[in-house]
Amino acid sequence: MYAPTYFNNVLKFGIAETGLLGILPAFFNMVAKLSSGYASDMWSYGNERVKLVTFNSFALVVPGILFFALGYVPNHSPWLGFWMTVAIECTLGANCGGFYKCATLVSRQYSHFVIANIQFIKCITLFAAPGLVAIFVEDDSSREQWRNVFFVFGIVLIIANTLFCFLATDKPAKFTTITHKSNAIKDKETSI
């Protein structure tokens, strides 16, 4: 969300360059999502849980580390900062083979509802970036103040992945086993 501000005020790209460069990370994220989704479907060895953890770890730990490094991009290397931002977006795109696939496998026939809720929560988290920038960045051109925001993002990504590694499963949730027969038995029990 704040990439153009960072590109212009910290990395010192011009307005025209910032406009063009601002769209490229999102474009590469889309390409990475398509590629990683295909790669996840084609992965044939090992169990599904290992695949989920592998893709999710790539999608969250690598960008977490890159966020830490992005905070230390030197003034004389604006292109390094730009390409690190692209790398962050690309690796985040692998999440479709991680937690999104996990949500689909766990919720099975109800995946549309679960994924919709994930998207809703993502919309709510869009308020986090302006909040973090408001808390940590008073001067848009201060590399040190942006570094604090990047550190928070990196820490949150690594913690989220650690939790995922312990909680991830490819087994369907109990609520997916509801059938017409189980509903009839439940209705009979409640009427007695």
Residue, then its C-alpha position, 0 to 999 in steps of 0.5 A: m500500500y505504501a510502496p509508492t511513498y517509500f519509492n518516492n520519498v526514501l528511494k528517491f525515484g521520480i514521480a513518473e518512475t514511482g508510478l510505473l514501479g508501483i504497479l510492478p510488485a503487484f504484477f509479479n505477485m500475480v504471476a507468482k500466485l499463478s506459478s506457485g498454485y500450479a507448482s503446488d498442484m504438480w508436487s507429487y511426492g511427500n504428504e500434503r501437510v509437508k507441501l502446505v508447510t513448505f509453501n507457507s514457509f516460503a511465502l512467509v519466512v522469506p519475505g519476513i527476512l527480506f523485510f528485515a534486509l529492506g530496512y538496511v538498503p543503503n541510500h546509493s542502492p535504490w534499485l536494490g530496495f525496489w527489487m527487494t520489494v518485488a521479491i517480497e511480493c513474489t514470495l508472498g504469492a506462494n501463499c496460495g500453496g500454503f494457507y489458502k490450500c490448507a483452508t480449502l482442504v480443511s473446510r472442503q465443501y464449505s471452502h467458499f465460506v472460509i476463504a471469503n472470511i479470510q478475504f474479509i479479515k485481509c480487508i480489515t488488516l488493510f487498516a494495520a498498514p496506515g496504523l503502523v505508518a502513523i505510529f512509526v513514520e513521522d517523516d516519510s523520507s526517514r529510512e530509520q522510521w520505515r525500518n521499524v515498520f519493516f521489522v514489525f512486518g517481518i516479525v509478524l510474518i515469521i510468527a504467523n508461519t511458526l503458528f501455521c507449522f504447528l497448526a496446519t493440517d490437510k484433514p477435513a474439519k469435523f463440520t465437513t462431515i455433516t450429512h443428511k443422515s446425521n442431520a436426521i439423527k440429530d433432529k430425531e434426538t432433539s424431538i424426543 
